[in-house]
Every structure is written in C-alpha cells, then in structure tokens.
Amino acid sequence: SLLVGAFRADPETSYRYAAVAAKASRLLDQHPRAAEFRESAQRAWQWAEANAEIEIQAAKDRKAKRANSIDKAVREMKALAAIELFRLTRDPSYHDAFLQLDRDVLSVGDIAMSYALLDSGEAHPDCRRSAIEMITDAADTALEFSEQNGFNISLYIRTLPMMGYTCLWSTPGGTLPPVLPRAHYLTGDNRYLAGTVASCQYSGGANPMNMSYTTGIGPRQPLAPLHIDHRVSGQRPPAGITVYGQSNPSMGYSFDSFAHTWFLNRYGGVQSTKWPTAEAYADLGTWPAMNEYTVHQTLSPTSYTWGYLAARKPIR
C-alpha cells in the first residue's frame, strides 16, 4: 500500500491554501463548487489569523528546522492570501491586512503579480507601482542574462546553481516564477514577448541534443522519466512530463555520483564528468536529479509559459 505523509494545520499552509482556493473560486465562478471554494478560503484565512502567532512561537520553542524563517514564510503567504481574497470578495478588510505587512513581500514574484493585477482604483498606488517594477526589473535581468549565453537561458537570479533540481535547462526560466510573460502581460512590451519565446527554445529542442525536455513534444524527447507506472507496465511515458534535466557533471555533486560510477563510465570512453553540460542529458529513468519531475518545479513553469504564449492576444 502507498504510504501517505500528512501534517496538521499550520498558518503558512493555511494562508497558501486560502490564496489558492480564493483564486479558484474567482476564476471558476461558474463552477458548481465555486461557492464551496470561497467559503473554504475564508475559513482557512480565519484559522490562520487566529493561530498564526501561537504556531510561530511554538515552532521557535521546539527549535523546528524552519524556526528562523517561519515568520517570513507566514508573512508572505498571508500577503498572497489577503490579495486573492480581496480580489474575490472586494472586502476592504483583506486589503487593509495586506497594507499592514512589510512592503518587502512585494519582492516575491507571485505576490507582486497578484497585486499588480488589481485595478488602479483599488490598489495602493505605491504598492502597485512597486509590484510592477519588481516584475519588469526581474524581466530585464532575465533578458540581459539570455542575451549573454548561447542558448537563451533566461534567469533573473544569476547565482542559480547549474544542477538538475534548478531546472534551468529543462524549463523556461528554471524553477523561478515566470517573469517574462508576466512583464509582457503588464506592459505590452514585445521585448518581453520575444524573450519569452526565446526562453522556450533550449528546453523545446533547440539544443545540441535536438531533444525536448517534455514527453510527447517533438521527434526526440525523454523516454525514461522517473515515472514508475509506465516502467512496470511496459508502456511509453504519458505526454506532458517535463524532467529536471542535467547538472554540471564537473561539479561532482554527491547526488549524481552513483550514475557516473555504475552507469555512464562502466564501459570506458570519455569520462562522463567531462561531458559538456549542455549535452549531458542521460535517459536512465532512475536518476532523480536528471529524470525526475515535480508539479511545482517543472510542470508548472513550463505549462505557465507555454499556456501564456498560446493564449496571448495577437501582436498588433
């Protein structure tokens, strides 16, 4: 049987859930469960408001692993929940709750975008300006980074390590929140649209291996993602899985060592740790840092960016 890991309610998760449920209720307003999502979001907010300080102090008292960062994490999720509940209900108390928080929460991409989407008449003008500037500044950095490498890899945090878990080869913009499509939506500046398209090229197949990093896309694609069902049933993997992609093999990451020792270097040839990173993908299927995938790290940024390109308005 499948083991299920569960945890009790906590304020960070409750605020996050409130934000997601509120957004779902607003976007799916004709769905039969829209009212249920709305009520659930409000109840999650109420629980978090009543219990946040108690839970934060309890985490510090028991010296939890995240005790030093829990205040910031809860504050950021409260900001996102407050904005999304305000967008859903137009209840000014939620907006007031957001305004009582430190403005540094607008340095988080999802929070900045959520606030930037408020109508100018509803938003605090300085906050909305800061939110838009956060996104466009990050997009400008991503464009500059893209123009300085041969594969149009678009990052706005230059120090992101070149490892599979950051997905900088396999997803547009890596695991970071997608700033280029957001900047285009907010400004209409086609530089950001061109940058968005360019950011999809390497992961879509314009690379030295002529391989897309998403199953079902193109003539050459991953055939062995770390997906158990297709392996044990002898089928091809389902379409739509974007894998992590390669790490820089010369870095000697410990989580990659078994693959180099027992698979890639067993039969001689050029040592796999000397392979060019841009050509170092291996379709083993049992290599977590290479062949694994997650909803939040690979599927989400890929589908967000491709979805925006498919749904955007035509260029005029």
Solvent accessible surface area in square Angstrom, and as a share of the most:
residue,aa,sasa,rsa
1,S,163,1.05
2,L,158,0.79
3,L,166,0.83
4,V,123,0.71
5,G,79,0.76
6,A,94,0.73
7,F,152,0.63
8,R,151,0.55
9,A,55,0.43
10,D,38,0.19
11,P,5,0.03
12,E,19,0.09
13,T,52,0.30
14,S,15,0.09
15,Y,2,0.01
16,R,114,0.42
17,Y,98,0.37
18,A,0,0.00
19,A,3,0.02
20,V,93,0.53
21,A,6,0.04
22,A,0,0.00
23,K,83,0.35
24,A,27,0.21
25,S,6,0.04
26,R,57,0.21
27,L,112,0.56
28,L,87,0.43
29,D,90,0.46
30,Q,160,0.71
31,H,79,0.35
32,P,125,0.79
33,R,121,0.44
34,A,11,0.08
35,A,76,0.59
36,E,86,0.39
37,F,42,0.17
38,R,94,0.34
39,E,98,0.44
40,S,18,0.12
41,A,0,0.00
42,Q,48,0.21
43,R,138,0.51
44,A,15,0.12
45,W,20,0.07
46,Q,109,0.49
47,W,83,0.29
48,A,0,0.00
49,E,76,0.34
50,A,73,0.56
51,N,35,0.18
52,A,12,0.09
53,E,148,0.66
54,I,115,0.58
55,E,27,0.12
56,I,22,0.11
57,Q,98,0.44
58,A,35,0.27
59,A,8,0.06
60,K,80,0.34
61,D,102,0.53
62,R,148,0.54
63,K,174,0.74
64,A,31,0.24
65,K,210,0.89
66,R,120,0.44
67,A,12,0.10
68,N,158,0.81
69,S,54,0.35
70,I,22,0.11
71,D,57,0.29
72,K,108,0.46
73,A,14,0.11
74,V,8,0.04
75,R,58,0.21
76,E,26,0.12
77,M,21,0.09
78,K,42,0.18
79,A,0,0.00
80,L,25,0.12
81,A,0,0.00
82,A,0,0.00
83,I,3,0.01
84,E,1,0.00
85,L,0,0.00
86,F,14,0.06
87,R,33,0.12
88,L,28,0.14
89,T,27,0.16
90,R,116,0.42
91,D,56,0.29
92,P,88,0.56
93,S,62,0.40
94,Y,19,0.07
95,H,21,0.09
96,D,72,0.37
97,A,14,0.11
98,F,3,0.01
99,L,52,0.26
100,Q,150,0.67
101,L,28,0.14
102,D,86,0.45
103,R,115,0.42
104,D,77,0.40
105,V,3,0.01
106,L,9,0.04
107,S,75,0.48
108,V,40,0.23
109,G,3,0.03
110,D,65,0.34
111,I,0,0.00
112,A,0,0.00
113,M,16,0.07
114,S,4,0.03
115,Y,0,0.00
116,A,1,0.00
117,L,60,0.30
118,L,3,0.02
119,D,87,0.45
120,S,84,0.54
121,G,79,0.76
122,E,50,0.23
123,A,9,0.07
124,H,58,0.26
125,P,88,0.56
126,D,69,0.36
127,C,1,0.00
128,R,64,0.24
129,R,126,0.46
130,S,52,0.33
131,A,0,0.00
132,I,41,0.21
133,E,88,0.39
134,M,38,0.17
135,I,1,0.00
136,T,20,0.12
137,D,87,0.45
138,A,10,0.08
139,A,0,0.00
140,D,57,0.30
141,T,43,0.25
142,A,1,0.01
143,L,17,0.08
144,E,81,0.36
145,F,44,0.18
146,S,6,0.04
147,E,139,0.62
148,Q,123,0.55
149,N,46,0.24
150,G,76,0.73
151,F,66,0.27
152,N,45,0.23
153,I,18,0.09
154,S,5,0.03
155,L,3,0.02
156,Y,41,0.16
157,I,76,0.38
158,R,113,0.41
159,T,118,0.69
160,L,33,0.16
161,P,59,0.37
162,M,77,0.34
163,M,36,0.16
164,G,0,0.00
165,Y,67,0.26
166,T,14,0.08
167,C,1,0.01
168,L,10,0.05
169,W,18,0.06
170,S,1,0.01
171,T,3,0.02
172,P,6,0.04
173,G,16,0.15
174,G,0,0.00
175,T,42,0.24
176,L,22,0.11
177,P,41,0.26
178,P,19,0.12
179,V,7,0.04
180,L,8,0.04
181,P,6,0.03
182,R,20,0.07
183,A,0,0.00
184,H,22,0.10
185,Y,134,0.51
186,L,42,0.21
187,T,64,0.37
188,G,48,0.47
189,D,48,0.25
190,N,71,0.36
191,R,128,0.47
192,Y,8,0.03
193,L,6,0.03
194,A,63,0.49
195,G,6,0.05
196,T,0,0.00
197,V,69,0.39
198,A,19,0.15
199,S,10,0.07
200,C,17,0.10
201,Q,77,0.34
202,Y,2,0.01
203,S,6,0.04
204,G,34,0.33
205,G,20,0.19
206,A,65,0.50
207,N,10,0.05
208,P,62,0.39
209,M,24,0.11
210,N,108,0.55
211,M,9,0.04
212,S,3,0.02
213,Y,0,0.00
214,T,6,0.03
215,T,1,0.01
216,G,43,0.41
217,I,69,0.35
218,G,44,0.42
219,P,147,0.93
220,R,140,0.51
221,Q,28,0.12
222,P,0,0.00
223,L,95,0.47
224,A,18,0.14
225,P,0,0.00
226,L,46,0.23
227,H,35,0.16
228,I,102,0.52
229,D,97,0.50
230,H,16,0.07
231,R,103,0.38
232,V,118,0.68
233,S,61,0.39
234,G,73,0.70
235,Q,120,0.54
236,R,163,0.59
237,P,18,0.11
238,P,63,0.39
239,A,81,0.63
240,G,41,0.39
241,I,11,0.06
242,T,2,0.01
243,V,0,0.00
244,Y,8,0.03
245,G,0,0.00
246,Q,0,0.00
247,S,8,0.05
248,N,33,0.17
249,P,9,0.06
250,S,81,0.52
251,M,114,0.51
252,G,60,0.58
253,Y,42,0.16
254,S,97,0.62
255,F,69,0.29
256,D,7,0.04
257,S,59,0.38
258,F,71,0.30
259,A,0,0.00
260,H,21,0.09
261,T,79,0.46
262,W,164,0.58
263,F,89,0.37
264,L,33,0.16
265,N,35,0.18
266,R,145,0.53
267,Y,184,0.70
268,G,49,0.47
269,G,70,0.67
270,V,106,0.61
271,Q,85,0.38
272,S,0,0.00
273,T,50,0.29
274,K,149,0.63
275,W,74,0.26
276,P,81,0.51
277,T,20,0.12
278,A,12,0.10
279,E,87,0.39
280,A,5,0.04
281,Y,22,0.08
282,A,13,0.10
283,D,58,0.30
284,L,46,0.23
285,G,1,0.01
286,T,62,0.36
287,W,6,0.02
288,P,52,0.33
289,A,2,0.02
290,M,6,0.03
291,N,0,0.00
292,E,55,0.25
293,Y,53,0.20
294,T,31,0.18
295,V,109,0.63
296,H,131,0.59
297,Q,38,0.17
298,T,0,0.00
299,L,47,0.24
300,S,51,0.33
301,P,7,0.04
302,T,5,0.03
303,S,70,0.45
304,Y,85,0.32
305,T,2,0.01
306,W,72,0.25
307,G,36,0.35
308,Y,37,0.14
309,L,42,0.21
310,A,92,0.72
311,A,86,0.67
312,R,78,0.28
313,K,165,0.70
314,P,107,0.67
315,I,101,0.51
316,R,259,0.94
